[in-house]
Amino acid sequence: MIYLDNAAGSHPKPPQVAAALAAALEEFGANPGRGNYALTRRTAGMVAETRAKLAALVHAPDPSRMVFTAGATMAANMAINGLLREGDHVVCSSLEHNAVFRPLAVLADAGRIRLHIVQADSAGYLRAEDVAAALTPATRLIAINHASNVCGSVQPLAEIGAVAAACHVPLLVDAAQSAGLLPLDIQRMHISLLVLAGHKALYGPAGIGALYVDSSVSLRPLLQGGTGSRSELRHQPPDLPERLEAGSLNTAGIAAWSAALDFVRSTGIDALQAHAMRLTDRLAAALQAHPRLRLQLLPGETRPRVPLLSVATPERDPAEVAAALDARGVCVRAGYHCAPLAHRTLGSFGEGTLRFSPGWFNTEEEIDAAAAALLASI
Ligand SMILES: Cc1ncc(COP(=O)(O)O)c(C=O)c1O
């Protein structure tokens, strides 16, 4: 099997991640923060250590503000619904994933917020000036997908962060596709809310993610429930992370993510990005000139990207091509990739694309075989 769908979920995981997941069921069975015996303290220690690793990865000043979630979707919903109030104005990009776009669209369609979508160019890049121009005195949130899960374009976060900071508007960054591949710096980029997914380029299991909440913003909790500490209170306790972590944590997922974060740190995000990018460019070079394919990557594009390549197949339904590739042992995703707005921006709405997303464990031979399989399938 040639797995080229790492943007949906990295596979395989580094062996130490699978080992940590299995070991967690033996070593961290107790509920952290719910008792005062050695096993619960040990589990709480592992959870705190993982928070600290995540905070270090994104240069977040306070690990206790790193809240564990069930993934990027939950993190984005918690941020959006926890922050926004009736009458707020929100600016987002035309590349948002549905994890961010749908919670905004529901509020906008109910008349509770006004939503302005800043248009990226036809290659998927935003200009910070356009974000600045969209702000109004009522703007309460700027939401930006750092790296597009459809075409891989990377937005100028530091510049957009400077706009957000100058206008005192919180910046939400969906880093589901960039964390583990690109540097993220909460402070330098003026990020107020950072959405992370565990199971993509951070090499953890599915079902774990995180939301970093800067001290400048306060969120209403979406979930109410047990938090281990301050059980006497009628409402959620005021302090993070407990305020936003009602219910038992996914401790096995956190332990596995911890091992994955060690893998990312020891391998190095520069090496992870460079390897997968080399493979992406090799694939693009093999497919570029084919008349029955339209790559969502302009020849000579030099702006920053993450390693994924979307390819339109105008003469065939991409889902049929993906099925033909599956029959040849090549796993890729077809369709809209949960980001219909992005396809409108990139000109592929209506049919969608085939998306190839290499990861650390792919090889040049696999890329060449996948290219040949695609050319034989269209
Ligand atoms: C850009 C982006 N945001 C959010 C998500 C949702 O992530 P999760 O599956 O962790 O909820 C994805 C995953 O496909 C994504 O690519």
The ligand as an SDF file (V2000), in Angstrom:
LIG
                    3D

 16 16  0  0  0  0  0  0  0  0999 V2000
   -7.2850   22.7860    8.1770 C   0  0  0  0  0  0  0  0  0  0  0  0
   -8.0350   21.8030    9.0230 C   0  0  0  0  0  0  0  0  0  0  0  0
   -8.7250   22.2510   10.0840 N   0  0  0  0  0  0  0  0  0  0  0  0
   -9.4100   21.4120   10.8850 C   0  0  0  0  0  0  0  0  0  0  0  0
   -9.4370   20.0620   10.6430 C   0  0  0  0  0  0  0  0  0  0  0  0
  -10.2370   19.1560   11.5570 C   0  0  0  0  0  0  0  0  0  0  0  0
   -9.3690   18.4130   12.3610 O   0  0  0  0  0  0  0  0  0  0  0  0
   -9.8860   17.2440   13.3350 P   0  0  0  0  0  0  0  0  0  0  0  0
  -10.0560   16.0580   12.4730 O   0  0  0  0  0  0  0  0  0  0  0  0
   -8.7730   17.0920   14.3300 O   0  0  0  0  0  0  0  0  0  0  0  0
  -11.1290   17.6990   13.9860 O   0  0  0  0  0  0  0  0  0  0  0  0
   -8.7330   19.5500    9.5640 C   0  0  0  0  0  0  0  0  0  0  0  0
   -8.7570   18.0920    9.2680 C   0  0  0  0  0  0  0  0  0  0  0  0
   -9.0940   17.6460    8.2320 O   0  0  0  0  0  0  0  0  0  0  0  0
   -8.0100   20.4440    8.7230 C   0  0  0  0  0  0  0  0  0  0  0  0
   -7.3390   20.0060    7.6520 O   0  0  0  0  0  0  0  0  0  0  0  0
  1  2  1  0
  2  3  1  0
  2 15  2  0
  3  4  2  0
  4  5  1  0
  5  6  1  0
  5 12  2  0
  6  7  1  0
  7  8  1  0
  8  9  2  0
  8 10  1  0
  8 11  1  0
 12 13  1  0
 12 15  1  0
 13 14  2  0
 15 16  1  0
M  END
$$$$
